[in-house]
Amino acid sequence: MLEHGHEPDEVAKRIRAPDGPSHLRDVIYGAIDGAVTTFAIVAGVVGADLSTRVIIALGIANVLADGFSMAASNYSGTKAELDDARRLREIEARHIRLAPEGERAELKEILAGKGLEGDVLNAAVDAIASNKKNWIDMMLVEEYGLSPVDPHPLRAATATFIAFLLAGMVPLLPYLFSLGDPFRWSIVATALTFFAVGALKSVWSLAAWWRSGIETLIIGGAAASIAYFVGTLFAA
């Protein structure tokens, strides 16, 4: 089964109006970090034999403060990428204006590297160079390795924060609902969250869902184990 159609109108719509940037990395990063850091606090406090109130207070503080901090950092980093792309676009526009033949030579070299030659190569250079925006877009992708779609800092930050908030609350739920043996339930719930995030991640990869889930579970479990061990060092 093909993932999309190839009728002329479908091809034109998909190629001329591509989807926006993917926020998969932002969601996965936020979810894993949210679950890891919150459970690390839970495990550390339990290891230090402190009260449930401390677990809830520190856990909620972590979810809100650390989640916002991650979102703000992601916003700043993504905005820096966007600013850099705009800077490079201005550079290319200036080079095309001041040294058009040099830029045409670069464009010709790029197309030749893709297998074009002779009259076809020259015609392709002329066609692309006739549209300044398309020319600059190609140079940004081929010369600087940038994505053809500009990132969205606010959307990236929002995706990170929401994923962090949802996954980060999971280790705290047994304490918030006063379940019996809450630490055991927290371990189970957090482990399932790690596995679920990893399994979901496999939708966008070639890895089997169970392999991706186990990999994420091992990474998160290792971080939680370290936190618990450190907490036991301060137990009364």
mmCIF file of the C-alpha atoms, coordinates in Angstrom:
data_MODEL
# 
_entry.id   MODEL 
# 
loop_
_atom_site.group_PDB 
_atom_site.id 
_atom_site.type_symbol 
_atom_site.label_atom_id 
_atom_site.label_alt_id 
_atom_site.label_comp_id 
_atom_site.label_asym_id 
_atom_site.label_entity_id 
_atom_site.label_seq_id 
_atom_site.pdbx_PDB_ins_code 
_atom_site.Cartn_x 
_atom_site.Cartn_y 
_atom_site.Cartn_z 
_atom_site.occupancy 
_atom_site.B_iso_or_equiv 
_atom_site.pdbx_formal_charge 
_atom_site.auth_seq_id 
_atom_site.auth_comp_id 
_atom_site.auth_asym_id 
_atom_site.auth_atom_id 
_atom_site.pdbx_PDB_model_num 
ATOM 1   C CA . MET A 1 1   ? 0.000  0.000  0.000   1.00 0.00 ? 1   MET A CA 1 
ATOM 2   C CA . LEU A 1 2   ? 1.339  3.421  -0.964  1.00 0.00 ? 2   LEU A CA 1 
ATOM 3   C CA . GLU A 1 3   ? 1.490  6.194  1.633   1.00 0.00 ? 3   GLU A CA 1 
ATOM 4   C CA . HIS A 1 4   ? 0.063  8.823  -0.749  1.00 0.00 ? 4   HIS A CA 1 
ATOM 5   C CA . GLY A 1 5   ? -1.469 9.127  -4.181  1.00 0.00 ? 5   GLY A CA 1 
ATOM 6   C CA . HIS A 1 6   ? 0.334  10.062 -7.377  1.00 0.00 ? 6   HIS A CA 1 
ATOM 7   C CA . GLU A 1 7   ? -2.396 11.611 -9.474  1.00 0.00 ? 7   GLU A CA 1 
ATOM 8   C CA . PRO A 1 8   ? -1.262 14.915 -11.070 1.00 0.00 ? 8   PRO A CA 1 
ATOM 9   C CA . ASP A 1 9   ? -3.404 17.093 -8.799  1.00 0.00 ? 9   ASP A CA 1 
ATOM 10  C CA . GLU A 1 10  ? -2.264 15.193 -5.689  1.00 0.00 ? 10  GLU A CA 1 
ATOM 11  C CA . VAL A 1 11  ? 1.381  15.510 -6.677  1.00 0.00 ? 11  VAL A CA 1 
ATOM 12  C CA . ALA A 1 12  ? 1.047  19.228 -7.394  1.00 0.00 ? 12  ALA A CA 1 
ATOM 13  C CA . LYS A 1 13  ? -0.708 19.929 -4.102  1.00 0.00 ? 13  LYS A CA 1 
ATOM 14  C CA . ARG A 1 14  ? 1.788  17.928 -2.029  1.00 0.00 ? 14  ARG A CA 1 
ATOM 15  C CA . ILE A 1 15  ? 4.919  19.333 -3.659  1.00 0.00 ? 15  ILE A CA 1 
ATOM 16  C CA . ARG A 1 16  ? 3.869  22.957 -3.992  1.00 0.00 ? 16  ARG A CA 1 
ATOM 17  C CA . ALA A 1 17  ? 2.351  23.231 -0.524  1.00 0.00 ? 17  ALA A CA 1 
ATOM 18  C CA . PRO A 1 18  ? 4.396  20.950 1.756   1.00 0.00 ? 18  PRO A CA 1 
ATOM 19  C CA . ASP A 1 19  ? 3.407  20.342 5.348   1.00 0.00 ? 19  ASP A CA 1 
ATOM 20  C CA . GLY A 1 20  ? 4.933  22.515 8.042   1.00 0.00 ? 20  GLY A CA 1 
ATOM 21  C CA . PRO A 1 21  ? 7.937  21.404 10.089  1.00 0.00 ? 21  PRO A CA 1 
ATOM 22  C CA . SER A 1 22  ? 7.529  18.227 12.127  1.00 0.00 ? 22  SER A CA 1 
ATOM 23  C CA . HIS A 1 23  ? 7.383  18.582 15.907  1.00 0.00 ? 23  HIS A CA 1 
ATOM 24  C CA . LEU A 1 24  ? 8.044  14.890 16.513  1.00 0.00 ? 24  LEU A CA 1 
ATOM 25  C CA . ARG A 1 25  ? 11.426 15.589 18.102  1.00 0.00 ? 25  ARG A CA 1 
ATOM 26  C CA . ASP A 1 26  ? 9.911  18.244 20.370  1.00 0.00 ? 26  ASP A CA 1 
ATOM 27  C CA . VAL A 1 27  ? 7.146  15.909 21.567  1.00 0.00 ? 27  VAL A CA 1 
ATOM 28  C CA . ILE A 1 28  ? 9.400  12.882 22.136  1.00 0.00 ? 28  ILE A CA 1 
ATOM 29  C CA . TYR A 1 29  ? 12.060 14.981 23.846  1.00 0.00 ? 29  TYR A CA 1 
ATOM 30  C CA . GLY A 1 30  ? 9.520  16.690 26.111  1.00 0.00 ? 30  GLY A CA 1 
ATOM 31  C CA . ALA A 1 31  ? 7.677  13.471 27.017  1.00 0.00 ? 31  ALA A CA 1 
ATOM 32  C CA . ILE A 1 32  ? 10.773 11.449 27.862  1.00 0.00 ? 32  ILE A CA 1 
ATOM 33  C CA . ASP A 1 33  ? 12.389 14.258 29.823  1.00 0.00 ? 33  ASP A CA 1 
ATOM 34  C CA . GLY A 1 34  ? 9.148  15.001 31.669  1.00 0.00 ? 34  GLY A CA 1 
ATOM 35  C CA . ALA A 1 35  ? 8.712  11.403 32.788  1.00 0.00 ? 35  ALA A CA 1 
ATOM 36  C CA . VAL A 1 36  ? 12.406 10.954 33.620  1.00 0.00 ? 36  VAL A CA 1 
ATOM 37  C CA . THR A 1 37  ? 12.896 14.121 35.651  1.00 0.00 ? 37  THR A CA 1 
ATOM 38  C CA . THR A 1 38  ? 9.635  13.827 37.599  1.00 0.00 ? 38  THR A CA 1 
ATOM 39  C CA . PHE A 1 39  ? 10.175 10.170 38.401  1.00 0.00 ? 39  PHE A CA 1 
ATOM 40  C CA . ALA A 1 40  ? 13.767 10.981 39.305  1.00 0.00 ? 40  ALA A CA 1 
ATOM 41  C CA . ILE A 1 41  ? 12.406 13.385 41.925  1.00 0.00 ? 41  ILE A CA 1 
ATOM 42  C CA . VAL A 1 42  ? 9.921  10.798 43.178  1.00 0.00 ? 42  VAL A CA 1 
ATOM 43  C CA . ALA A 1 43  ? 12.596 8.089  43.347  1.00 0.00 ? 43  ALA A CA 1 
ATOM 44  C CA . GLY A 1 44  ? 15.105 10.414 44.971  1.00 0.00 ? 44  GLY A CA 1 
ATOM 45  C CA . VAL A 1 45  ? 12.668 11.572 47.647  1.00 0.00 ? 45  VAL A CA 1 
ATOM 46  C CA . VAL A 1 46  ? 11.517 8.005  48.340  1.00 0.00 ? 46  VAL A CA 1 
ATOM 47  C CA . GLY A 1 47  ? 15.134 6.917  48.511  1.00 0.00 ? 47  GLY A CA 1 
ATOM 48  C CA . ALA A 1 48  ? 15.794 9.668  51.041  1.00 0.00 ? 48  ALA A CA 1 
ATOM 49  C CA . ASP A 1 49  ? 12.707 8.500  53.008  1.00 0.00 ? 49  ASP A CA 1 
ATOM 50  C CA . LEU A 1 50  ? 10.928 11.858 52.909  1.00 0.00 ? 50  LEU A CA 1 
ATOM 51  C CA . SER A 1 51  ? 7.180  12.501 53.096  1.00 0.00 ? 51  SER A CA 1 
ATOM 52  C CA . THR A 1 52  ? 4.522  12.215 50.416  1.00 0.00 ? 52  THR A CA 1 
ATOM 53  C CA . ARG A 1 53  ? 3.876  15.962 50.653  1.00 0.00 ? 53  ARG A CA 1 
ATOM 54  C CA . VAL A 1 54  ? 7.476  16.599 49.645  1.00 0.00 ? 54  VAL A CA 1 
ATOM 55  C CA . ILE A 1 55  ? 7.098  14.286 46.644  1.00 0.00 ? 55  ILE A CA 1 
ATOM 56  C CA . ILE A 1 56  ? 3.954  16.063 45.456  1.00 0.00 ? 56  ILE A CA 1 
ATOM 57  C CA . ALA A 1 57  ? 5.339  19.566 46.051  1.00 0.00 ? 57  ALA A CA 1 
ATOM 58  C CA . LEU A 1 58  ? 8.668  18.919 44.336  1.00 0.00 ? 58  LEU A CA 1 
ATOM 59  C CA . GLY A 1 59  ? 7.044  16.911 41.539  1.00 0.00 ? 59  GLY A CA 1 
ATOM 60  C CA . ILE A 1 60  ? 4.507  19.564 40.616  1.00 0.00 ? 60  ILE A CA 1 
ATOM 61  C CA . ALA A 1 61  ? 7.149  22.284 40.883  1.00 0.00 ? 61  ALA A CA 1 
ATOM 62  C CA . ASN A 1 62  ? 9.338  20.271 38.513  1.00 0.00 ? 62  ASN A CA 1 
ATOM 63  C CA . VAL A 1 63  ? 6.553  19.686 35.991  1.00 0.00 ? 63  VAL A CA 1 
ATOM 64  C CA . LEU A 1 64  ? 5.671  23.371 35.812  1.00 0.00 ? 64  LEU A CA 1 
ATOM 65  C CA . ALA A 1 65  ? 9.074  25.018 36.207  1.00 0.00 ? 65  ALA A CA 1 
ATOM 66  C CA . ASP A 1 66  ? 11.226 22.532 34.314  1.00 0.00 ? 66  ASP A CA 1 
ATOM 67  C CA . GLY A 1 67  ? 8.567  22.113 31.637  1.00 0.00 ? 67  GLY A CA 1 
ATOM 68  C CA . PHE A 1 68  ? 8.432  25.848 31.086  1.00 0.00 ? 68  PHE A CA 1 
ATOM 69  C CA . SER A 1 69  ? 12.219 26.054 31.126  1.00 0.00 ? 69  SER A CA 1 
ATOM 70  C CA . MET A 1 70  ? 12.476 23.346 28.459  1.00 0.00 ? 70  MET A CA 1 
ATOM 71  C CA . ALA A 1 71  ? 9.820  25.038 26.357  1.00 0.00 ? 71  ALA A CA 1 
ATOM 72  C CA . ALA A 1 72  ? 11.573 28.403 26.655  1.00 0.00 ? 72  ALA A CA 1 
ATOM 73  C CA . SER A 1 73  ? 14.907 26.833 25.728  1.00 0.00 ? 73  SER A CA 1 
ATOM 74  C CA . ASN A 1 74  ? 13.362 25.097 22.741  1.00 0.00 ? 74  ASN A CA 1 
ATOM 75  C CA . TYR A 1 75  ? 11.732 28.362 21.676  1.00 0.00 ? 75  TYR A CA 1 
ATOM 76  C CA . SER A 1 76  ? 15.055 30.214 21.876  1.00 0.00 ? 76  SER A CA 1 
ATOM 77  C CA . GLY A 1 77  ? 16.928 27.464 20.051  1.00 0.00 ? 77  GLY A CA 1 
ATOM 78  C CA . THR A 1 78  ? 14.335 27.162 17.281  1.00 0.00 ? 78  THR A CA 1 
ATOM 79  C CA . LYS A 1 79  ? 14.164 30.939 16.914  1.00 0.00 ? 79  LYS A CA 1 
ATOM 80  C CA . ALA A 1 80  ? 17.960 31.020 16.598  1.00 0.00 ? 80  ALA A CA 1 
ATOM 81  C CA . GLU A 1 81  ? 17.665 28.518 13.726  1.00 0.00 ? 81  GLU A CA 1 
ATOM 82  C CA . LEU A 1 82  ? 15.011 30.682 12.093  1.00 0.00 ? 82  LEU A CA 1 
ATOM 83  C CA . ASP A 1 83  ? 17.115 33.837 12.525  1.00 0.00 ? 83  ASP A CA 1 
ATOM 84  C CA . ASP A 1 84  ? 20.134 32.061 11.038  1.00 0.00 ? 84  ASP A CA 1 
ATOM 85  C CA . ALA A 1 85  ? 18.071 30.958 8.019   1.00 0.00 ? 85  ALA A CA 1 
ATOM 86  C CA . ARG A 1 86  ? 16.929 34.538 7.496   1.00 0.00 ? 86  ARG A CA 1 
ATOM 87  C CA . ARG A 1 87  ? 20.520 35.763 7.781   1.00 0.00 ? 87  ARG A CA 1 
ATOM 88  C CA . LEU A 1 88  ? 21.716 33.256 5.184   1.00 0.00 ? 88  LEU A CA 1 
ATOM 89  C CA . ARG A 1 89  ? 18.826 34.186 2.911   1.00 0.00 ? 89  ARG A CA 1 
ATOM 90  C CA . GLU A 1 90  ? 19.949 37.826 3.028   1.00 0.00 ? 90  GLU A CA 1 
ATOM 91  C CA . ILE A 1 91  ? 23.518 36.767 2.275   1.00 0.00 ? 91  ILE A CA 1 
ATOM 92  C CA . GLU A 1 92  ? 22.463 34.771 -0.765  1.00 0.00 ? 92  GLU A CA 1 
ATOM 93  C CA . ALA A 1 93  ? 20.253 37.606 -2.004  1.00 0.00 ? 93  ALA A CA 1 
ATOM 94  C CA . ARG A 1 94  ? 23.198 40.015 -1.714  1.00 0.00 ? 94  ARG A CA 1 
ATOM 95  C CA . HIS A 1 95  ? 25.566 37.593 -3.478  1.00 0.00 ? 95  HIS A CA 1 
ATOM 96  C CA . ILE A 1 96  ? 23.098 37.123 -6.325  1.00 0.00 ? 96  ILE A CA 1 
ATOM 97  C CA . ARG A 1 97  ? 22.828 40.889 -6.673  1.00 0.00 ? 97  ARG A CA 1 
ATOM 98  C CA . LEU A 1 98  ? 26.579 41.625 -6.490  1.00 0.00 ? 98  LEU A CA 1 
ATOM 99  C CA . ALA A 1 99  ? 28.105 38.463 -7.987  1.00 0.00 ? 99  ALA A CA 1 
ATOM 100 C CA . PRO A 1 100 ? 25.428 36.807 -10.137 1.00 0.00 ? 100 PRO A CA 1 
ATOM 101 C CA . GLU A 1 101 ? 27.868 34.870 -12.323 1.00 0.00 ? 101 GLU A CA 1 
ATOM 102 C CA . GLY A 1 102 ? 29.576 33.369 -9.292  1.00 0.00 ? 102 GLY A CA 1 
ATOM 103 C CA . GLU A 1 103 ? 26.232 32.298 -7.884  1.00 0.00 ? 103 GLU A CA 1 
ATOM 104 C CA . ARG A 1 104 ? 25.222 30.849 -11.247 1.00 0.00 ? 104 ARG A CA 1 
ATOM 105 C CA . ALA A 1 105 ? 28.456 28.837 -11.208 1.00 0.00 ? 105 ALA A CA 1 
ATOM 106 C CA . GLU A 1 106 ? 27.520 27.482 -7.762  1.00 0.00 ? 106 GLU A CA 1 
ATOM 107 C CA . LEU A 1 107 ? 24.027 26.638 -8.979  1.00 0.00 ? 107 LEU A CA 1 
ATOM 108 C CA . LYS A 1 108 ? 25.448 24.893 -12.025 1.00 0.00 ? 108 LYS A CA 1 
ATOM 109 C CA . GLU A 1 109 ? 27.797 22.842 -9.839  1.00 0.00 ? 109 GLU A CA 1 
ATOM 110 C CA . ILE A 1 110 ? 24.900 21.767 -7.614  1.00 0.00 ? 110 ILE A CA 1 
ATOM 111 C CA . LEU A 1 111 ? 22.792 20.642 -10.569 1.00 0.00 ? 111 LEU A CA 1 
ATOM 112 C CA . ALA A 1 112 ? 25.738 18.908 -12.204 1.00 0.00 ? 112 ALA A CA 1 
ATOM 113 C CA . GLY A 1 113 ? 26.172 16.939 -8.995  1.00 0.00 ? 113 GLY A CA 1 
ATOM 114 C CA . LYS A 1 114 ? 22.606 15.718 -9.442  1.00 0.00 ? 114 LYS A CA 1 
ATOM 115 C CA . GLY A 1 115 ? 23.425 14.250 -12.855 1.00 0.00 ? 115 GLY A CA 1 
ATOM 116 C CA . LEU A 1 116 ? 22.454 17.071 -15.244 1.00 0.00 ? 116 LEU A CA 1 
ATOM 117 C CA . GLU A 1 117 ? 24.815 17.926 -18.076 1.00 0.00 ? 117 GLU A CA 1 
ATOM 118 C CA . GLY A 1 118 ? 25.071 19.655 -21.420 1.00 0.00 ? 118 GLY A CA 1 
ATOM 119 C CA . ASP A 1 119 ? 22.135 21.668 -22.743 1.00 0.00 ? 119 ASP A CA 1 
ATOM 120 C CA . VAL A 1 120 ? 19.818 20.251 -20.104 1.00 0.00 ? 120 VAL A CA 1 
ATOM 121 C CA . LEU A 1 121 ? 22.114 21.536 -17.361 1.00 0.00 ? 121 LEU A CA 1 
ATOM 122 C CA . ASN A 1 122 ? 22.361 25.006 -18.887 1.00 0.00 ? 122 ASN A CA 1 
ATOM 123 C CA . ALA A 1 123 ? 18.599 25.182 -19.409 1.00 0.00 ? 123 ALA A CA 1 
ATOM 124 C CA . ALA A 1 124 ? 17.980 24.146 -15.784 1.00 0.00 ? 124 ALA A CA 1 
ATOM 125 C CA . VAL A 1 125 ? 20.384 26.820 -14.532 1.00 0.00 ? 125 VAL A CA 1 
ATOM 126 C CA . ASP A 1 126 ? 18.645 29.465 -16.629 1.00 0.00 ? 126 ASP A CA 1 
ATOM 127 C CA . ALA A 1 127 ? 15.190 28.356 -15.464 1.00 0.00 ? 127 ALA A CA 1 
ATOM 128 C CA . ILE A 1 128 ? 16.025 28.341 -11.749 1.00 0.00 ? 128 ILE A CA 1 
ATOM 129 C CA . ALA A 1 129 ? 18.038 31.578 -11.926 1.00 0.00 ? 129 ALA A CA 1 
ATOM 130 C CA . SER A 1 130 ? 15.093 33.331 -13.556 1.00 0.00 ? 130 SER A CA 1 
ATOM 131 C CA . ASN A 1 131 ? 13.173 33.112 -10.277 1.00 0.00 ? 131 ASN A CA 1 
ATOM 132 C CA . LYS A 1 132 ? 15.140 34.738 -7.471  1.00 0.00 ? 132 LYS A CA 1 
ATOM 133 C CA . LYS A 1 133 ? 13.168 33.139 -4.641  1.00 0.00 ? 133 LYS A CA 1 
ATOM 134 C CA . ASN A 1 134 ? 13.498 29.636 -6.050  1.00 0.00 ? 134 ASN A CA 1 
ATOM 135 C CA . TRP A 1 135 ? 17.180 30.266 -6.652  1.00 0.00 ? 135 TRP A CA 1 
ATOM 136 C CA . ILE A 1 136 ? 17.762 31.348 -3.060  1.00 0.00 ? 136 ILE A CA 1 
ATOM 137 C CA . ASP A 1 137 ? 15.662 28.471 -1.698  1.00 0.00 ? 137 ASP A CA 1 
ATOM 138 C CA . MET A 1 138 ? 17.768 25.948 -3.587  1.00 0.00 ? 138 MET A CA 1 
ATOM 139 C CA . MET A 1 139 ? 21.029 27.512 -2.399  1.00 0.00 ? 139 MET A CA 1 
ATOM 140 C CA . LEU A 1 140 ? 19.879 27.429 1.233   1.00 0.00 ? 140 LEU A CA 1 
ATOM 141 C CA . VAL A 1 141 ? 19.049 23.735 0.978   1.00 0.00 ? 141 VAL A CA 1 
ATOM 142 C CA . GLU A 1 142 ? 21.973 22.594 -1.158  1.00 0.00 ? 142 GLU A CA 1 
ATOM 143 C CA . GLU A 1 143 ? 24.775 24.933 -0.022  1.00 0.00 ? 143 GLU A CA 1 
ATOM 144 C CA . TYR A 1 144 ? 23.937 25.323 3.670   1.00 0.00 ? 144 TYR A CA 1 
ATOM 145 C CA . GLY A 1 145 ? 21.935 22.161 4.328   1.00 0.00 ? 145 GLY A CA 1 
ATOM 146 C CA . LEU A 1 146 ? 18.906 24.018 5.706   1.00 0.00 ? 146 LEU A CA 1 
ATOM 147 C CA . SER A 1 147 ? 15.366 22.674 5.716   1.00 0.00 ? 147 SER A CA 1 
ATOM 148 C CA . PRO A 1 148 ? 13.187 24.066 2.912   1.00 0.00 ? 148 PRO A CA 1 
ATOM 149 C CA . VAL A 1 149 ? 10.467 24.713 5.527   1.00 0.00 ? 149 VAL A CA 1 
ATOM 150 C CA . ASP A 1 150 ? 11.042 27.391 8.172   1.00 0.00 ? 150 ASP A CA 1 
ATOM 151 C CA . PRO A 1 151 ? 10.701 26.242 11.802  1.00 0.00 ? 151 PRO A CA 1 
ATOM 152 C CA . HIS A 1 152 ? 7.988  27.633 14.105  1.00 0.00 ? 152 HIS A CA 1 
ATOM 153 C CA . PRO A 1 153 ? 9.520  28.524 17.508  1.00 0.00 ? 153 PRO A CA 1 
ATOM 154 C CA . LEU A 1 154 ? 6.223  28.966 19.368  1.00 0.00 ? 154 LEU A CA 1 
ATOM 155 C CA . ARG A 1 155 ? 4.727  25.735 18.054  1.00 0.00 ? 155 ARG A CA 1 
ATOM 156 C CA . ALA A 1 156 ? 7.908  23.836 18.921  1.00 0.00 ? 156 ALA A CA 1 
ATOM 157 C CA . ALA A 1 157 ? 7.891  25.263 22.450  1.00 0.00 ? 157 ALA A CA 1 
ATOM 158 C CA . THR A 1 158 ? 4.200  24.468 22.923  1.00 0.00 ? 158 THR A CA 1 
ATOM 159 C CA . ALA A 1 159 ? 4.660  20.871 21.751  1.00 0.00 ? 159 ALA A CA 1 
ATOM 160 C CA . THR A 1 160 ? 7.542  20.407 24.184  1.00 0.00 ? 160 THR A CA 1 
ATOM 161 C CA . PHE A 1 161 ? 5.674  21.888 27.142  1.00 0.00 ? 161 PHE A CA 1 
ATOM 162 C CA . ILE A 1 162 ? 2.464  19.903 26.599  1.00 0.00 ? 162 ILE A CA 1 
ATOM 163 C CA . ALA A 1 163 ? 4.354  16.624 26.166  1.00 0.00 ? 163 ALA A CA 1 
ATOM 164 C CA . PHE A 1 164 ? 6.458  17.362 29.253  1.00 0.00 ? 164 PHE A CA 1 
ATOM 165 C CA . LEU A 1 165 ? 3.367  18.248 31.292  1.00 0.00 ? 165 LEU A CA 1 
ATOM 166 C CA . LEU A 1 166 ? 1.383  15.135 30.327  1.00 0.00 ? 166 LEU A CA 1 
ATOM 167 C CA . ALA A 1 167 ? 4.227  12.643 30.762  1.00 0.00 ? 167 ALA A CA 1 
ATOM 168 C CA . GLY A 1 168 ? 5.651  14.432 33.787  1.00 0.00 ? 168 GLY A CA 1 
ATOM 169 C CA . MET A 1 169 ? 2.416  14.131 35.761  1.00 0.00 ? 169 MET A CA 1 
ATOM 170 C CA . VAL A 1 170 ? 2.279  10.344 35.380  1.00 0.00 ? 170 VAL A CA 1 
ATOM 171 C CA . PRO A 1 171 ? 4.748  9.485  38.202  1.00 0.00 ? 171 PRO A CA 1 
ATOM 172 C CA . LEU A 1 172 ? 2.795  11.752 40.560  1.00 0.00 ? 172 LEU A CA 1 
ATOM 173 C CA . LEU A 1 173 ? -0.677 10.339 39.904  1.00 0.00 ? 173 LEU A CA 1 
ATOM 174 C CA . PRO A 1 174 ? -0.465 7.496  42.486  1.00 0.00 ? 174 PRO A CA 1 
ATOM 175 C CA . TYR A 1 175 ? 0.422  10.065 45.144  1.00 0.00 ? 175 TYR A CA 1 
ATOM 176 C CA . LEU A 1 176 ? -2.217 12.560 44.069  1.00 0.00 ? 176 LEU A CA 1 
ATOM 177 C CA . PHE A 1 177 ? -4.900 9.835  44.203  1.00 0.00 ? 177 PHE A CA 1 
ATOM 178 C CA . SER A 1 178 ? -3.513 8.362  47.452  1.00 0.00 ? 178 SER A CA 1 
ATOM 179 C CA . LEU A 1 179 ? -3.176 4.836  46.076  1.00 0.00 ? 179 LEU A CA 1 
ATOM 180 C CA . GLY A 1 180 ? -1.830 2.097  48.284  1.00 0.00 ? 180 GLY A CA 1 
ATOM 181 C CA . ASP A 1 181 ? 1.913  1.547  47.867  1.00 0.00 ? 181 ASP A CA 1 
ATOM 182 C CA . PRO A 1 182 ? 2.153  4.617  45.592  1.00 0.00 ? 182 PRO A CA 1 
ATOM 183 C CA . PHE A 1 183 ? 5.840  4.213  44.763  1.00 0.00 ? 183 PHE A CA 1 
ATOM 184 C CA . ARG A 1 184 ? 5.225  0.791  43.253  1.00 0.00 ? 184 ARG A CA 1 
ATOM 185 C CA . TRP A 1 185 ? 2.363  2.192  41.178  1.00 0.00 ? 185 TRP A CA 1 
ATOM 186 C CA . SER A 1 186 ? 4.550  5.136  40.173  1.00 0.00 ? 186 SER A CA 1 
ATOM 187 C CA . ILE A 1 187 ? 7.219  2.739  38.918  1.00 0.00 ? 187 ILE A CA 1 
ATOM 188 C CA . VAL A 1 188 ? 4.675  0.792  36.868  1.00 0.00 ? 188 VAL A CA 1 
ATOM 189 C CA . ALA A 1 189 ? 2.981  3.908  35.457  1.00 0.00 ? 189 ALA A CA 1 
ATOM 190 C CA . THR A 1 190 ? 6.279  5.560  34.541  1.00 0.00 ? 190 THR A CA 1 
ATOM 191 C CA . ALA A 1 191 ? 7.631  2.388  32.959  1.00 0.00 ? 191 ALA A CA 1 
ATOM 192 C CA . LEU A 1 192 ? 4.481  2.093  30.850  1.00 0.00 ? 192 LEU A CA 1 
ATOM 193 C CA . THR A 1 193 ? 4.868  5.752  29.840  1.00 0.00 ? 193 THR A CA 1 
ATOM 194 C CA . PHE A 1 194 ? 8.464  5.182  28.737  1.00 0.00 ? 194 PHE A CA 1 
ATOM 195 C CA . PHE A 1 195 ? 7.429  2.135  26.758  1.00 0.00 ? 195 PHE A CA 1 
ATOM 196 C CA . ALA A 1 196 ? 4.415  3.889  25.213  1.00 0.00 ? 196 ALA A CA 1 
ATOM 197 C CA . VAL A 1 197 ? 6.502  6.892  24.109  1.00 0.00 ? 197 VAL A CA 1 
ATOM 198 C CA . GLY A 1 198 ? 9.067  4.577  22.547  1.00 0.00 ? 198 GLY A CA 1 
ATOM 199 C CA . ALA A 1 199 ? 6.411  2.483  20.833  1.00 0.00 ? 199 ALA A CA 1 
ATOM 200 C CA . LEU A 1 200 ? 4.738  5.615  19.477  1.00 0.00 ? 200 LEU A CA 1 
ATOM 201 C CA . LYS A 1 201 ? 8.099  6.837  18.206  1.00 0.00 ? 201 LYS A CA 1 
ATOM 202 C CA . SER A 1 202 ? 8.405  3.719  16.060  1.00 0.00 ? 202 SER A CA 1 
ATOM 203 C CA . VAL A 1 203 ? 5.557  4.986  13.856  1.00 0.00 ? 203 VAL A CA 1 
ATOM 204 C CA . TRP A 1 204 ? 8.082  7.404  12.342  1.00 0.00 ? 204 TRP A CA 1 
ATOM 205 C CA . SER A 1 205 ? 10.960 4.922  12.106  1.00 0.00 ? 205 SER A CA 1 
ATOM 206 C CA . LEU A 1 206 ? 11.783 1.487  10.721  1.00 0.00 ? 206 LEU A CA 1 
ATOM 207 C CA . ALA A 1 207 ? 12.297 -0.027 14.188  1.00 0.00 ? 207 ALA A CA 1 
ATOM 208 C CA . ALA A 1 208 ? 9.773  -2.502 15.553  1.00 0.00 ? 208 ALA A CA 1 
ATOM 209 C CA . TRP A 1 209 ? 7.401  -0.897 18.058  1.00 0.00 ? 209 TRP A CA 1 
ATOM 210 C CA . TRP A 1 210 ? 8.420  -3.243 20.855  1.00 0.00 ? 210 TRP A CA 1 
ATOM 211 C CA . ARG A 1 211 ? 12.143 -2.656 20.229  1.00 0.00 ? 211 ARG A CA 1 
ATOM 212 C CA . SER A 1 212 ? 11.701 1.112  20.284  1.00 0.00 ? 212 SER A CA 1 
ATOM 213 C CA . GLY A 1 213 ? 9.570  0.816  23.430  1.00 0.00 ? 213 GLY A CA 1 
ATOM 214 C CA . ILE A 1 214 ? 12.134 -1.312 25.253  1.00 0.00 ? 214 ILE A CA 1 
ATOM 215 C CA . GLU A 1 215 ? 14.950 1.031  24.233  1.00 0.00 ? 215 GLU A CA 1 
ATOM 216 C CA . THR A 1 216 ? 13.145 4.048  25.694  1.00 0.00 ? 216 THR A CA 1 
ATOM 217 C CA . LEU A 1 217 ? 12.211 2.049  28.796  1.00 0.00 ? 217 LEU A CA 1 
ATOM 218 C CA . ILE A 1 218 ? 15.864 1.153  29.397  1.00 0.00 ? 218 ILE A CA 1 
ATOM 219 C CA . ILE A 1 219 ? 17.005 4.768  28.981  1.00 0.00 ? 219 ILE A CA 1 
ATOM 220 C CA . GLY A 1 220 ? 14.347 6.116  31.339  1.00 0.00 ? 220 GLY A CA 1 
ATOM 221 C CA . GLY A 1 221 ? 14.826 3.286  33.826  1.00 0.00 ? 221 GLY A CA 1 
ATOM 222 C CA . ALA A 1 222 ? 18.552 3.921  33.990  1.00 0.00 ? 222 ALA A CA 1 
ATOM 223 C CA . ALA A 1 223 ? 18.007 7.595  34.813  1.00 0.00 ? 223 ALA A CA 1 
ATOM 224 C CA . ALA A 1 224 ? 15.422 6.740  37.471  1.00 0.00 ? 224 ALA A CA 1 
ATOM 225 C CA . SER A 1 225 ? 17.694 4.109  39.041  1.00 0.00 ? 225 SER A CA 1 
ATOM 226 C CA . ILE A 1 226 ? 20.513 6.608  39.354  1.00 0.00 ? 226 ILE A CA 1 
ATOM 227 C CA . ALA A 1 227 ? 18.204 9.114  41.038  1.00 0.00 ? 227 ALA A CA 1 
ATOM 228 C CA . TYR A 1 228 ? 16.922 6.501  43.485  1.00 0.00 ? 228 TYR A CA 1 
ATOM 229 C CA . PHE A 1 229 ? 20.461 5.411  44.358  1.00 0.00 ? 229 PHE A CA 1 
ATOM 230 C CA . VAL A 1 230 ? 21.525 8.998  45.002  1.00 0.00 ? 230 VAL A CA 1 
ATOM 231 C CA . GLY A 1 231 ? 18.453 9.503  47.181  1.00 0.00 ? 231 GLY A CA 1 
ATOM 232 C CA . THR A 1 232 ? 19.308 6.498  49.332  1.00 0.00 ? 232 THR A CA 1 
ATOM 233 C CA . LEU A 1 233 ? 22.665 8.086  50.132  1.00 0.00 ? 233 LEU A CA 1 
ATOM 234 C CA . PHE A 1 234 ? 20.805 10.815 52.024  1.00 0.00 ? 234 PHE A CA 1 
ATOM 235 C CA . ALA A 1 235 ? 18.333 8.554  53.789  1.00 0.00 ? 235 ALA A CA 1 
ATOM 236 C CA . ALA A 1 236 ? 18.126 9.149  57.510  1.00 0.00 ? 236 ALA A CA 1 
# 
